[in-house]
Amino acid sequence: MTETHLAILKAATVLILSATAGISQTPAPAATPVQPTQPALPKPLPGFYRNLIVVDPAHGGPDAGARLADNAVEKSVTLTFAQRLRPALQGQGFTVTSTRDSDPSDLLSTDQRAGVANHDRPLVCLVLHATSTGSGVHIVSSALEPAAESSRALRWNEAQSATIPLSLKLANEVGLALTNAHLSVNLLRASVPPIDNLICPAVLIEIAPLAPQGGSRTPVTDAAYQQRVAEAIALGLASFRTHNAPAPSSVPPAAPPPLPRAVPPAPAAKPATNPAAAKPSVQPAKPAASGASR
């Protein structure tokens, strides 16, 4: 190897060592600490859905309810009326769900009906009944007293107490609409299942025969009569929504406080085995014996 080649190799070696030394002496940039990823908070559920109505046609399946005129049974009349009520409510911009859309083979308990309504978080729940006694439309609100504002959990049989003031406003709005439709109205207070288990404003609506003074008696099975009642109820609910659940503004509202939680009743303990062995503006009329008492 010539001296020239040796000189070139030495020079190359010096350059490589210098470059290596420069790299080792250059401080590495400080690593940016990785911030732990915060889980996305779930969006708060609204207190209610202002356009959603739950309709509960009473009875069904093995529970036929009361025997009405023309050999009709209550479970069929409430279902038919619910089917007339749905398009009337939809015409007012409501979405309608129902606890039953047919006659089930199994019994639907009142706790199950309340569970369906509470899960949907509707603006209003309507419990439908029919009777052959009395006259006009009976609007029944829960007999519970309003709950204290500080209540965060409610007993299952007192869940409605959180919304009693709104339920009374609802009864009044529907009563006014029925009165304007020239239908007689009775406003009542009673704890008829499942109304006490509902966490939304709720009323029980029981249709009785229409018996105007000096006129012929119209049975609850009359289609035209049912249609008049359905349209008046839809108008009443639209008025209730306007006054108590106005349309949202362009400014996003603050998240509503969560509704009180209805606590279902604890299952009964198994026994130990023994090894040895009217009108809203007038005073409400007295409740007549009716199907709502069942």
C-alpha positions in Angstrom: 0.0 0.0 0.0 1.5 3.4 -1.0 1.9 6.3 1.3 -0.8 8.1 -0.6 -3.3 5.4 0.2 -2.3 5.4 3.8 -2.8 9.2 4.0 -6.3 8.9 2.4 -7.3 6.1 4.9 -6.0 8.2 7.9 -7.9 11.2 6.7 -11.1 9.2 6.2 -10.7 7.6 9.6 -10.3 11.0 11.2 -13.4 12.3 9.5 -15.5 9.2 10.6 -14.3 9.5 14.2 -15.0 13.2 14.2 -18.5 12.7 12.9 -19.1 10.0 15.4 -17.8 12.1 18.2 -20.1 15.0 17.1 -23.1 12.8 17.1 -22.4 11.4 20.6 -21.8 14.8 22.0 -25.0 16.3 20.6 -27.7 16.0 23.3 -30.8 14.2 22.2 -34.0 16.3 22.3 -36.0 15.8 25.4 -38.8 13.4 24.9 -42.2 15.1 25.2 -44.0 13.3 28.0 -47.1 11.4 26.7 -50.2 12.7 28.3 -52.6 10.0 29.3 -55.6 9.8 27.1 -58.7 11.0 28.9 -61.8 8.9 28.2 -64.5 10.8 26.4 -67.3 11.7 28.8 -70.7 10.4 27.8 -73.1 12.9 26.7 -75.7 13.6 29.3 -79.1 12.1 28.6 -81.9 14.7 28.2 -84.4 14.9 30.9 -87.1 13.9 28.4 -87.7 13.9 24.6 -90.1 16.7 24.0 -91.8 15.1 21.0 -92.2 11.5 22.3 -95.4 10.2 23.8 -95.8 6.7 25.3 -99.3 5.3 25.1 -100.3 2.4 27.3 -103.5 0.6 26.3 -104.6 -1.0 29.5 -105.1 -4.8 30.0 -104.4 -7.3 27.2 -103.7 -11.0 26.9 -105.3 -13.0 29.7 -106.5 -9.8 31.3 -109.6 -8.8 29.3 -110.6 -5.9 31.6 -114.2 -4.8 32.0 -117.1 -6.1 29.9 -118.6 -3.2 28.0 -121.7 -2.6 25.8 -122.1 -4.6 22.6 -120.2 -7.5 24.2 -116.9 -5.5 23.8 -114.1 -6.1 26.2 -112.0 -3.3 27.6 -108.6 -4.7 26.3 -109.9 -4.4 22.7 -111.4 -1.0 23.1 -108.2 0.5 24.6 -106.1 -1.0 21.8 -108.5 0.4 19.1 -108.5 3.8 20.8 -104.7 3.8 20.9 -104.6 3.1 17.2 -106.9 6.1 16.6 -104.9 8.3 18.9 -101.5 7.6 17.3 -102.2 9.4 13.9 -103.8 12.3 15.8 -100.7 12.7 17.9 -98.5 12.3 14.8 -100.4 15.1 13.2 -99.2 17.4 16.0 -95.6 16.4 15.4 -95.3 13.8 18.1 -93.5 10.5 17.9 -95.6 7.7 19.5 -94.6 4.5 21.1 -96.9 2.0 22.7 -96.5 -0.6 25.4 -98.5 -3.0 23.2 -99.6 -2.8 19.5 -101.5 -6.1 19.6 -103.2 -8.5 22.0 -100.3 -10.5 23.6 -100.6 -14.1 24.6 -98.8 -13.4 27.9 -99.8 -11.0 30.6 -97.9 -7.7 30.5 -97.5 -6.6 34.2 -97.9 -3.0 35.3 -94.2 -3.0 36.3 -93.3 -4.0 32.8 -95.4 -1.3 31.3 -93.9 1.4 33.6 -90.4 0.0 32.8 -91.0 0.5 29.0 -92.2 4.1 29.5 -89.4 5.1 31.9 -86.8 3.7 29.6 -88.1 5.8 26.6 -88.0 9.0 28.7 -91.0 10.5 27.0 -92.6 13.9 27.4 -95.8 12.3 28.5 -97.3 8.9 29.2 -101.0 8.2 28.6 -102.6 5.2 30.3 -105.8 4.3 28.4 -108.9 2.7 30.0 -112.6 2.4 29.0 -115.8 1.9 31.1 -119.5 1.5 30.5 -120.4 3.6 33.6 -120.3 7.4 34.0 -120.3 9.9 31.2 -117.6 11.6 29.1 -113.9 11.4 29.6 -112.3 10.8 33.0 -108.8 12.2 33.5 -107.0 10.7 36.4 -103.8 12.0 38.0 -101.8 10.3 40.7 -102.9 10.8 44.3 -99.3 11.0 45.5 -97.9 14.2 47.0 -95.1 16.0 45.2 -91.6 14.8 46.2 -89.0 17.1 47.8 -86.7 18.7 45.3 -83.7 17.2 47.1 -84.8 13.6 46.4 -82.3 11.8 44.1 -83.8 8.3 44.5 -87.4 7.4 44.7 -89.2 4.3 45.8 -90.7 2.4 42.9 -94.3 3.0 44.0 -93.6 6.7 44.5 -91.7 7.5 41.3 -94.5 9.7 39.9 -94.2 12.1 42.9 -91.3 13.8 41.2 -93.5 15.1 38.4 -96.9 15.6 40.1 -97.0 19.3 39.3 -96.4 18.7 35.6 -98.9 15.9 35.6 -101.6 18.2 37.1 -100.8 20.8 34.4 -101.1 18.0 31.8 -104.5 17.0 33.1 -105.6 20.6 32.9 -104.4 21.1 29.3 -106.1 17.9 28.1 -109.3 18.8 30.0 -109.5 22.2 28.4 -109.0 20.7 25.0 -111.8 18.2 25.6 -114.1 20.9 26.9 -113.4 23.0 23.8 -114.5 19.9 21.8 -117.8 20.0 23.7 -117.0 16.8 25.6 -117.8 16.4 29.3 -114.7 16.0 31.5 -114.1 14.7 35.0 -110.8 15.5 36.7 -109.9 12.9 39.4 -106.9 11.9 41.6 -106.3 8.2 42.2 -103.3 5.9 42.3 -104.1 3.5 39.5 -101.3 1.2 38.4 -98.9 1.9 36.7 -99.2 5.6 37.1 -97.4 5.8 40.4 -94.3 4.1 38.9 -93.8 6.6 36.0 -91.1 9.2 36.1 -92.6 11.4 33.4 -95.8 13.5 33.4 -98.6 11.0 33.2 -102.4 10.8 33.3 -104.9 8.0 33.0 -107.6 8.7 30.4 -110.7 6.6 30.7 -113.4 6.9 28.1 -117.0 6.5 29.3 -120.2 6.6 27.2 -121.2 10.1 26.0 -124.5 10.9 27.5 -125.5 14.6 26.7 -128.6 16.0 28.3 -131.5 15.4 26.1 -129.4 13.4 23.6 -128.9 9.8 22.9 -126.2 7.8 24.7 -123.1 7.1 22.6 -121.1 4.0 23.6 -117.4 4.0 24.0 -117.1 1.7 21.0 -118.4 4.4 18.6 -115.7 5.3 16.1 -116.7 8.9 15.6 -116.8 9.5 19.4 -113.3 8.0 19.8 -112.0 10.1 17.0 -113.3 13.3 18.6 -111.6 12.4 21.9 -108.3 11.5 20.2 -108.1 14.7 18.3 -108.9 16.8 21.4 -106.2 14.9 23.4 -103.7 15.6 20.7 -104.5 19.3 20.8 -104.2 19.3 24.6 -100.7 17.6 24.5 -99.5 20.1 21.8 -100.6 22.9 24.2 -98.8 21.2 27.1 -95.6 20.9 25.0 -95.8 24.6 24.0 -96.1 25.8 27.6 -93.8 23.3 29.4 -91.4 22.0 26.8 -90.8 24.8 24.2 -88.7 24.2 21.2 -84.9 24.5 21.8 -83.3 27.9 20.9 -80.2 28.4 18.7 -78.1 28.6 21.9 -77.4 25.2 23.3 -79.1 24.9 26.7 -77.3 23.7 29.8 -77.5 20.0 30.4 -80.7 19.2 32.3 -80.3 17.7 35.8 -80.8 13.9 35.8 -84.2 12.7 36.7 -84.7 11.0 40.1 -84.1 7.3 39.8 -87.0 5.0 40.5 -85.9 2.1 42.6 -87.8 -1.1 41.7 -89.2 -3.1 44.6 -86.9 -5.8 46.1 -88.1 -9.3 45.3 -90.0 -11.0 48.0 -88.0 -13.4 50.2 -88.7 -17.0 49.6 -90.4 -18.7 52.6 -88.2 -21.0 54.7 -88.7 -24.7 53.9 -90.1 -26.6 56.8 -88.4 -30.0 56.7 -91.1 -31.5 58.8 -93.9 -30.4 56.7 -114.8 17.9 34.9 -114.0 20.5 33.6 -110.7 22.2 34.6 -112.4 25.5 35.6 -115.0 23.9 37.8 -114.8 21.6 40.9 -114.0 18.0 39.9 -117.0 15.6 40.0 -117.0 12.7 42.5 -115.5 9.6 40.9 -118.1 7.1 39.8 -117.5 3.4 39.9 -115.6 2.8 36.8 -113.0 0.7 35.1 -110.2 3.0 36.4 -110.8 1.6 39.9 -109.6 -1.8 38.9 
